[in-house]
Amino acid sequence: MANTKINGIVLSESNMGDFDKMLTILTPNVGKISCVAKGARRPKSALLAGTQMFCFGEYLVFKGSRNIPYQFSRTN
């Protein structure tokens, strides 16, 4: 699975399970995508600040399974 670096703004976030988030991100090249940020709701997570609503940033994502198009790897 290849990592892809995208720039975008988080349009919506919803909680999944205990510690995960499902995000909708608007990107200039790809358009609107859905991503899963595993562990983003943990108190000491590195993804915590970069996955809040209306946050603009550079995201490193990789292709997920058939049901989940993209998964987060890292935010800058």
ChimeraX attribute file (.defattr): number of C-alpha atoms within 10 A of each C-alpha:
attribute: neighborCount
match mode: 1-to-1
recipient: residues
	/A:1	7
	/A:2	7
	/A:3	14
	/A:4	13
	/A:5	13
	/A:6	17
	/A:7	17
	/A:8	21
	/A:9	21
	/A:10	22
	/A:11	17
	/A:12	16
	/A:13	19
	/A:14	12
	/A:15	14
	/A:16	14
	/A:17	11
	/A:18	11
	/A:19	14
	/A:20	16
	/A:21	21
	/A:22	20
	/A:23	23
	/A:24	20
	/A:25	25
	/A:26	19
	/A:27	16
	/A:28	10
	/A:29	9
	/A:30	11
	/A:31	9
	/A:32	15
	/A:33	15
	/A:34	16
	/A:35	22
	/A:36	24
	/A:37	23
	/A:38	19
	/A:39	19
	/A:40	23
	/A:41	20
	/A:42	13
	/A:43	10
	/A:44	9
	/A:45	12
	/A:46	15
	/A:47	21
	/A:48	16
	/A:49	13
	/A:50	19
	/A:51	28
	/A:52	17
	/A:53	16
	/A:54	14
	/A:55	15
	/A:56	18
	/A:57	15
	/A:58	16
	/A:59	22
	/A:60	17
	/A:61	22
	/A:62	18
	/A:63	15
	/A:64	14
	/A:65	9
	/A:66	7
	/A:67	6
	/A:68	12
	/A:69	14
	/A:70	21
	/A:71	20
	/A:72	22
	/A:73	16
	/A:74	15
	/A:75	18
	/A:76	12
